[in-house]
Amino acid sequence: MKEKILVIEDEVKISRVISLELEYGGYEVNCAETGRIGLEKALRESWDLILLDVMLPELSGIEVLRRIRTTDSHTPIILLTARDTIPDKVMGLDQGANDYITKPFEIEELLARIRASIRSSQLQKDESNESTEEEALSVDDLTVHIETRIITRSGREISLTPREFDLLVYLMKHKNQVVNREKIILNVWGDNFFGETSVVDVYIRYLRKKIDEGFSYPLIHTIRGVGYSIKERQV
């Protein structure tokens, strides 16, 4: 069965070129030219990957991404961005995008990223089917329920974005260990991520604001020159 890709892009020429290349590569392709239509298609059917332009009429790509991720945290989504939209890239990753590619791009690079994203997604599904996930992870008074994605600390419920959740789970699975940025990128963003490792520092700051601020002691620690660790309180 052919893998299905949804292309949400308002520039007809770009959309047409991408569609032709994908169809030639053996994919089944469907297109949408507005954010609203793209969102409807994204939610109505199952897709192996979604290509999503950031600048769209009716609904922005970031808003489309946000709404998709409220019900679907698994479908790989690659953002198509303009060269000068760094805030959109950061916001897109924060809302759960798997990767981004900057316009203008070479079609070969886009195809390579698509293959990598689909491959990574399939591996995650296979691993999920083969293994039984822990019902809950705990570090001191912080608890994360994997299936329900409910996070509490000292009984207080905490809300995280999909990427923040994945980062927290990775740190908790390696509690009391030091993990460097490269390992975090590989295991949280995947081997198809082509951005800078400094994105890890940004997300650690996000996590600290939600996990540590307002509590009597921090759980997330920086090991200068090495990486990060989530540690239980020493008594």
N, C-alpha and C positions, 0 to 999 in steps of 0.2 A: 504494500500500500504506500502511495506517495505521501511524503511529509507535507503538511499544510502550513503555508505562510500567509499571514495577513499583512499587507503593506498599506499603512495609513500615511499618505503623502499627498499634498494639495498641488504640487508642481507636476502637471500631467506628463511632461517629457521625462522627468526623472523617474516617475512612477512606471512609465512605459518601459524604459530601459531596464530598470530593476526587474520588472515582471518578465520580460523576454529572457533575461539572463537566468533567472530562477527557473523558469519553465524549461529552458534548454538544459539546466542542471538536474532536471527530473523532479522538481517540486510542483505541487499544486498551489496556485497563487490566486488570491482574491485581493481586490484593492478598494480603498475608500478615500475620498478626496476632502472630507471634512472630519473634524474631531468627533462630532456627534454621531455621524454615520459609522465612523470607525469604532467608536465605543459600543454601539449597538451590535455590530458584527462581532467584535471581540467577546462580548458577553453572551451572544446567542449561540456561538459554535465553539468547538474545541480546536485549538491551534497548536502546532509544534513550535512556532515562533512568531513573534509580532515585530515588524519594523515600524517604528513610530517617529514621525517627524515632530519636532518640538513646536515649530511655528505653524499652527493650523487655524483655519477659520472655524467659528462657532464654539469650539472648545479647544483650549491649548493642549499640546501634547502632554505637558506635565499634569494637567487636570485629568486627561484621559488615563494616563498611567496611574494616578492616585485612585481613581474609581475602579480600575481593573484590579488593583492590588487589594481592595477591600474584600474581594470575593475570590481572587485567584492569586496565590503567592508562588505558583510553580511555573507557569508558562514563561519561557525566556522572552525578554523584551529588549531590543536594541534601539537606542535613540539615534535619530539622525539630527545633528545639530549644526548650526552655523559656526564659523571659526571663532567669533567673538562672544559666544554665549556660555562662558565658563560658569556663571551662576546657575544657568539652566542645567548644565552637566552635573554640578554638585547636587542640585535639588532633585534631578532625575534619579541619581544614584541613591539619594536619601529616601526617595519614594519607592525604591525597589527595582529600578532598571538594572539589567544584568551587565550592560555594556553600552558604549556610545561610539559613534564614528562621526568624524567632522567633515562637513561638505567644504570643498569638493573632495570626493574620495575616488580611489581606484576601485573598479568593480571587483577585481580579484581580492582586494583586502576585505571588502564587504562579504563576499562569498566565504572567505576563510573564517571570518568571525561568526557567520551564521552556522557553518559546520561545527565550529568549536562550541558554540552555545547549545546547539541541539545535542551534540555528543555529551556535554557536561550534564545537561538536563536528564538525558536518558540514563546516564550512570547513576545519578542521584535516585532516580526512580527504581533502578535495579537494586541498589543498595538498600533502599527503604523496604522493598519487597522481601529481600533476603534476610534482613536483620530485624530484631525486635527492639524498638527504641525504648530507652528508659522512660518510665511514666513521669518522673520528675527529676530535676537536677537541683541540688541545693549547695549553697556556700554560705555558711553561718545562718543569718536570718533572711537570706535571699533564696527564693524558690521559683523555678521555672517549670511549668507544665508543658511538655513538648507538643502534645496533640492539640490541646485547647489554646495554647500560646498565652496562657495566663501567667503573669509575673507578679509576685508580691514580695515586699520586704517589710518585715515586722508587721505583717497583716495589711499593709497599704498596697493597693493594686497600682501597678506601673504600666503605662502604655508606651510601646516601642514601635518604630517603623519596621518593616520586614528586614531591612539590612541591619538595623541595630539589634534586632532579635537574633539573627544568625550570628552576629559578632559576639553577642553575650553568650549564646549557647556554646560557641567554640571555646571561649575563654573558660567557661564553667566546666567543660569536658576536660580541660587541662588546668584545673584549679591548682594553685600552689606551684605551678610551673611557669617559667618565663618563655614567652613565644615572641619571636621577632616579627617585623612587619611583613617580610617575604612569606612566612608561613601563614600569617593571617590572610594576606591577599590570596594565596593559593587556595586556602580552605574555605574562605568566606565569599570572596568574589569569583573564584574559579580561575583555571589556567587560561581562559579566554579574555581576561581583563588586561587591557593595554595601557591603563592610566598610571599615574605616579603612586608610589607607596605612601606618600604623604597623606593620601585620602584616609589611611588608617588613623592618623593622628586626629583628623577631623571627627571621625566617628567615635573615637575614644572620648573626646570632649563631650560629644552628644550623650554618650552613655553615662559619663560621670555626673552630668547635670541631672539625669533622671534616676540613677542608681545610688549615688553617694550624697548629693546635696540634700541637706535637711536631716541627715542621719548623724549619729554621734561619732561614727568612725568610717573611714573609707574602705571599700573592698577592692577597688581597681587601683593598681600601683604601676608607676613608671619605673623601669629599671634602666637608668640612664646609659645610653650607648648600646643597649641590647634590645629592649622591647617592652612588653607589658605582661602583667600577671594579675589574676584575681585571686586574692588570698583570704583565708579565714582569719578571724581575729585571734591574736595570740593571747592566751590567758596564763 
